[in-house]
Amino acid sequence: MKFIQTRGIDPTKPTSVTFSEAILSPIASYGGLYVPEKLPNLGIDFLNKHLNSSYKVLAKDMLEHFEIDIEPSVIDEALALYDKFDDPANPVPVVKVKENLYVSELYHGPTRAFKDMALQPFGVVLSSIAQKRGEHYLILAATSGDTGPAALETFKNRANVQVACMYPDGGTSDVQRLQMVTEDAPNLKVIGINGVFDDAQSALKRLLASNEFKAALKEKNILLSAANSVNFGRIIFQIIYHIHSYLELVRQGALAMGEKVYLNVPSGNFGNALGGYYAWKMGVPVEKIIISSNENNVLTRLIKTGKYDLRGCDVVNTTSPAMDILKSSNVERVLYDLFGEVRTKELMESLEAHNFYELSADELSRLRECFDADFANGDEGKQYIKDTFEQDSYLMDPHTATCFKAYYTCSNPQIKSIVYSTAEWTKFSPVIANALTGEVDAEDIVALESISKTAKLEIPAMVKGLFTKPIAQSTVIEKTEIEKEILSFL
Ligand SMILES: *Cc1c(COP(=O)(O)O)cnc(C)c1O
């Protein structure tokens, strides 16, 4: 399978690239992204064939349909990482919350958030490509809390790859910070920055674009890459769990094969939702994809009005920080799929130049055939956490909670819904403790104990253990010092 480009082809780029090439340099012509030339058409036969398959067998067959240039043994090694999830036989449990409403839990991996679903196998794939080419990579990551731990965990001690991960000191939860600073491996460097997430992100963008920095790396024989969520090497692993979740409901007798479902996705950079969209196009019977957001509701406005409008918009900090995003990068792949490369280039250039684009009435109606959207603010989210816990005995995190508003406002309750849960309660415990009991400003460890008591849930050993694990990474610096710090680590 070849990969082509969302904004057409400039004269400096090849007309198409392999999967490995799309992974190593994910930015295509005119700042666009790579997409598969043609999605495999799996159809209902594939679903029937895998009705009783394990997650790994399903994943392997789906990946084979993409015909990617990765050795089968590497794919096996990558998929074997799902054995580290809570239940190796079923890494993604789908649980019933109430009539017609199910939650697909994507957070049972080593860092307790859904980033593990894609980053765990991605680490193996990237390291193997680097080894095969005899190249060494520096992976840069900037994180508001979930990507960093997942990236460190997956690249830890892997050959031919080093990671420098920047986070805003004081800007993550205690659990998220401890997950990073207790990671001890010679190929990992964690850098706290005196600043906010945007400072870390700007530093990342600056370094990725800096020729000086690249030249300094080249002297050390190191190439630069990033593991961000536009990388198709992550997206491909995010299609699988949508197929799996559908099959899981058929297995449970909750769905008849072929019956349509809503996919309700808490969205930031739109990787998770895009995976659902691709799964739909490949044959999973979907009624519509519902995009849930927090107060940073640019996606809600896009899908309701056809306007992507960032004029005068600033990111606001919310209780669901992994979705505090304004430029939702993977939307571009949907634009491409619906409207083609010429129009995608036009729209994306308008967004870059004017912080704005507007779909035509016809385009908006095509978008709305696939998607609907709503957002929940922090108080609404907390109310859904409390009500769902008290009425349905189901405990969820603040990102997942945004889906419940959209469930009530956007879906037909006669049709079954799958809500995607992206984080375990342990990652955002102060907000959840506040929702359940009203306690404010608790430290994570206090909030964890309190939720554990209220909800009669054990704190998982890997979370509890963080509070006594030695700190291996103690660098906290000014943002001006980042480049120097990374170079001295290499
Ligand atoms: C990353 C993340 C999201 C957003 O997912 P996208 O694929 O970027 O839309 C939602 N919730 C949590 C907990 C996350 O870590």
The ligand as an ORCA input file, in Angstrom:
! r2SCAN-3c Opt
* xyz 0 1
  C      -5.226     12.245     23.782
  C      -6.475     12.137     24.576
  C      -7.736     12.499     24.039
  C      -7.888     13.079     22.649
  O      -7.701     12.125     21.655
  P      -7.471     12.563     20.140
  O      -7.196     11.309     19.426
  O      -6.310     13.515     20.137
  O      -8.729     13.232     19.676
  C      -8.861     12.334     24.828
  N      -8.772     11.888     26.106
  C      -7.594     11.548     26.660
  C      -7.568     11.088     28.088
  C      -6.405     11.640     25.919
  O      -5.230     11.315     26.503
*
